[in-house]
Amino acid sequence: MEVVAGCYEQVLFGFAVHPEPEASGSHERKWTPVADFTHHAHTASLSAVAVNSRFVVTGSKDETIHIYDMKKKVDHGALVHHNGTITCLKFYGNRHLISGAEDGLICVWDAKKWECLKSIKAHKTWNLVEGRSAFIKNIKQNAHIVEWSPRGEKYVVVILNKIDIYRLDTASVSGTITNAKRVSSVTFLSESVLAVAGDEEVVRFFDCDSLTCLSEFKAHENRVKDVFSFETPEHHVIVTASSDGFIKMWKLEEDKKVSPSLLCEVNTNARLTCLGVWLDTVTDTKESLPPAAAPPPVSKEERSKSSNKESGDAVQEEEGQPKADRKKCGVSGDSSKTAQGSSLVSAKKRKTVEMLEKKKKKKKKIGTVS
């Protein structure tokens, strides 16, 4: 697994976490974070991170979204559709990325071709199948966080230090949780338990049904900026990032009234803003199979031409960097290969190449007959 975190200093950190073998006579495995890469692609502070089974994407105040291929450890390109700070990024499965920004747009991206499929003007709620408004709820104040529960039966809306819990079946507030300080991040640990972090050093677990605080623990020496939760076969883990520069991983107990225990920590010496965890899972069988009708191979000449152009208005290769930097991009791993985003070929281009090859074959046949 790899923990990734962004900061005010415009850098994305990557730490590979290795659970070590159990010590003799101990039932606990020690986790060790090892610095894997630092990447300075943005020109302003990072504001959002999202992960799926292959990619990590980052959003920034520089109005761009950068894509990193975690399998190959290369920069995959940039998305440049928004005209405002990127405020949120979420993958829906492995095929779609949803981005929001201060320009009032929500964009739905194809996470294979990295094309913008839909650009929707805020602020409404949509049926994403048809791209139409599906439901509108007036919350009367500006919310800065909206988070859905794992099964989608409820969602929370955060306004400063107040967390309103909405039930989907009634479309009404079922209860309100009030945190001590302004809330900076929330994540569901289960359908009914919510982890809450804010402008303070503690993290609290709330029961969304009884609206009571189950437990709280001091996670950092400064305010907690982001919280991320995931499960392994052995543990349910929560990860926290703070302005104090530390990333910490905690093992959750089944009883959420019991405070979690620290698995590992690492000091980045930076003011962290956002984080995510990339799990190196086996690629889905369907994704690994070649397409039924694969396009003809693209010639070196055509590939060279296409690498100098952007693919649609979605993927844009880093400009202003020397070629050597484009290959390495500050990311460790197989840095000798060019970033994938610079060699994407559009469907239209492939059809053109295919037609040209057919014409060449036809001309050869005609020449033979004569």
Solvent accessible surface area in square Angstrom, and as a share of the most:
residue,aa,sasa,rsa
1,M,53,0.24
2,E,6,0.03
3,V,3,0.02
4,V,0,0.00
5,A,0,0.00
6,G,0,0.00
7,C,0,0.00
8,Y,69,0.26
9,E,70,0.31
10,Q,53,0.24
11,V,27,0.16
12,L,1,0.00
13,F,25,0.10
14,G,0,0.00
15,F,15,0.06
16,A,18,0.14
17,V,3,0.02
18,H,98,0.44
19,P,45,0.29
20,E,67,0.30
21,P,117,0.74
22,E,94,0.42
23,A,66,0.51
24,S,122,0.79
25,G,87,0.84
26,S,43,0.28
27,H,169,0.75
28,E,94,0.42
29,R,69,0.25
30,K,138,0.58
31,W,5,0.02
32,T,42,0.24
33,P,31,0.19
34,V,72,0.42
35,A,81,0.63
36,D,40,0.21
37,F,13,0.06
38,T,77,0.45
39,H,8,0.04
40,H,113,0.51
41,A,13,0.10
42,H,4,0.02
43,T,108,0.63
44,A,24,0.19
45,S,15,0.10
46,L,3,0.01
47,S,37,0.24
48,A,9,0.07
49,V,20,0.12
50,A,10,0.08
51,V,31,0.18
52,N,20,0.10
53,S,29,0.18
54,R,82,0.30
55,F,22,0.09
56,V,0,0.00
57,V,0,0.00
58,T,0,0.00
59,G,0,0.00
60,S,0,0.00
61,K,114,0.48
62,D,32,0.16
63,E,70,0.31
64,T,30,0.17
65,I,1,0.01
66,H,7,0.03
67,I,0,0.00
68,Y,4,0.01
69,D,2,0.01
70,M,5,0.02
71,K,75,0.32
72,K,74,0.31
73,K,36,0.15
74,V,2,0.01
75,D,2,0.01
76,H,7,0.03
77,G,3,0.03
78,A,6,0.05
79,L,1,0.01
80,V,52,0.30
81,H,50,0.23
82,H,8,0.04
83,N,118,0.61
84,G,9,0.09
85,T,24,0.14
86,I,0,0.00
87,T,69,0.40
88,C,68,0.40
89,L,7,0.04
90,K,118,0.50
91,F,33,0.14
92,Y,157,0.60
93,G,57,0.54
94,N,54,0.28
95,R,108,0.39
96,H,58,0.26
97,L,0,0.00
98,I,42,0.21
99,S,1,0.00
100,G,3,0.03
101,A,12,0.09
102,E,125,0.56
103,D,31,0.16
104,G,22,0.21
105,L,38,0.19
106,I,41,0.21
107,C,0,0.00
108,V,18,0.10
109,W,0,0.00
110,D,9,0.05
111,A,2,0.02
112,K,90,0.38
113,K,101,0.43
114,W,1,0.00
115,E,60,0.27
116,C,33,0.19
117,L,90,0.45
118,K,88,0.37
119,S,50,0.33
120,I,16,0.08
121,K,130,0.55
122,A,31,0.24
123,H,166,0.74
124,K,106,0.45
125,T,59,0.34
126,W,41,0.14
127,N,48,0.24
128,L,93,0.46
129,V,141,0.81
130,E,94,0.42
131,G,18,0.17
132,R,139,0.51
133,S,49,0.32
134,A,66,0.51
135,F,79,0.33
136,I,124,0.63
137,K,83,0.35
138,N,111,0.57
139,I,51,0.26
140,K,173,0.73
141,Q,97,0.43
142,N,145,0.74
143,A,36,0.28
144,H,72,0.32
145,I,31,0.16
146,V,83,0.48
147,E,35,0.16
148,W,122,0.43
149,S,6,0.04
150,P,91,0.57
151,R,164,0.60
152,G,22,0.21
153,E,80,0.36
154,K,13,0.05
155,Y,20,0.08
156,V,0,0.00
157,V,5,0.03
158,V,0,0.00
159,I,12,0.06
160,L,107,0.53
161,N,50,0.25
162,K,69,0.29
163,I,0,0.00
164,D,16,0.08
165,I,0,0.00
166,Y,8,0.03
167,R,98,0.36
168,L,92,0.46
169,D,105,0.54
170,T,80,0.47
171,A,29,0.23
172,S,49,0.32
173,V,67,0.39
174,S,62,0.40
175,G,11,0.10
176,T,54,0.32
177,I,3,0.02
178,T,94,0.55
179,N,4,0.02
180,A,67,0.52
181,K,103,0.44
182,R,106,0.39
183,V,0,0.00
184,S,27,0.17
185,S,8,0.05
186,V,9,0.05
187,T,19,0.11
188,F,19,0.08
189,L,14,0.07
190,S,44,0.28
191,E,21,0.09
192,S,34,0.22
193,V,15,0.09
194,L,0,0.00
195,A,0,0.00
196,V,2,0.01
197,A,1,0.00
198,G,0,0.00
199,D,45,0.23
200,E,22,0.10
201,E,64,0.29
202,V,21,0.12
203,V,0,0.00
204,R,33,0.12
205,F,1,0.01
206,F,13,0.06
207,D,30,0.16
208,C,5,0.03
209,D,104,0.54
210,S,65,0.42
211,L,64,0.32
212,T,70,0.41
213,C,60,0.36
214,L,38,0.19
215,S,15,0.10
216,E,87,0.39
217,F,19,0.08
218,K,115,0.49
219,A,2,0.02
220,H,2,0.01
221,E,135,0.61
222,N,72,0.37
223,R,94,0.34
224,V,0,0.00
225,K,40,0.17
226,D,28,0.15
227,V,8,0.05
228,F,55,0.23
229,S,25,0.16
230,F,16,0.07
231,E,121,0.54
232,T,31,0.18
233,P,146,0.92
234,E,93,0.42
235,H,31,0.14
236,H,36,0.16
237,V,0,0.00
238,I,0,0.00
239,V,0,0.00
240,T,0,0.00
241,A,0,0.00
242,S,0,0.00
243,S,21,0.13
244,D,40,0.20
245,G,1,0.01
246,F,58,0.24
247,I,4,0.02
248,K,30,0.13
249,M,4,0.02
250,W,19,0.07
251,K,29,0.12
252,L,12,0.06
253,E,58,0.26
254,E,173,0.78
255,D,75,0.39
256,K,33,0.14
257,K,137,0.58
258,V,76,0.43
259,S,52,0.33
260,P,11,0.07
261,S,51,0.33
262,L,80,0.40
263,L,23,0.12
264,C,13,0.08
265,E,75,0.33
266,V,30,0.17
267,N,66,0.34
268,T,14,0.08
269,N,129,0.66
270,A,10,0.08
271,R,132,0.48
272,L,0,0.00
273,T,22,0.13
274,C,7,0.04
275,L,7,0.03
276,G,2,0.02
277,V,4,0.02
278,W,13,0.05
279,L,57,0.28
280,D,89,0.46
281,T,68,0.40
282,V,145,0.84
283,T,59,0.34
284,D,76,0.39
285,T,95,0.55
286,K,169,0.72
287,E,68,0.31
288,S,74,0.48
289,L,112,0.56
290,P,107,0.68
291,P,90,0.56
292,A,119,0.92
293,A,92,0.71
294,A,68,0.52
295,P,61,0.38
296,P,32,0.20
297,P,114,0.72
298,V,25,0.14
299,S,54,0.35
300,K,170,0.72
301,E,114,0.51
302,E,30,0.14
303,R,107,0.39
304,S,65,0.42
305,K,100,0.42
306,S,10,0.06
307,S,34,0.22
308,N,126,0.65
309,K,140,0.59
310,E,87,0.39
311,S,13,0.09
312,G,55,0.53
313,D,72,0.37
314,A,1,0.00
315,V,2,0.01
316,Q,48,0.22
317,E,39,0.18
318,E,24,0.11
319,E,124,0.56
320,G,81,0.77
321,Q,51,0.23
322,P,83,0.52
323,K,159,0.67
324,A,63,0.49
325,D,63,0.33
326,R,68,0.25
327,K,90,0.38
328,K,119,0.50
329,C,11,0.07
330,G,51,0.49
331,V,7,0.04
332,S,47,0.30
333,G,55,0.53
334,D,55,0.29
335,S,29,0.19
336,S,88,0.57
337,K,110,0.46
338,T,70,0.41
339,A,6,0.05
340,Q,67,0.30
341,G,8,0.08
342,S,7,0.05
343,S,38,0.25
344,L,36,0.18
345,V,21,0.12
346,S,42,0.27
347,A,55,0.43
348,K,161,0.68
349,K,51,0.22
350,R,93,0.34
351,K,132,0.56
352,T,64,0.37
353,V,8,0.04
354,E,65,0.29
355,M,113,0.51
356,L,82,0.41
357,E,59,0.26
358,K,125,0.53
359,K,114,0.48
360,K,126,0.54
361,K,128,0.54
362,K,133,0.56
363,K,145,0.61
364,K,150,0.64
365,K,142,0.60
366,I,107,0.54
367,G,47,0.45
368,T,118,0.68
369,V,134,0.77
370,S,123,0.79
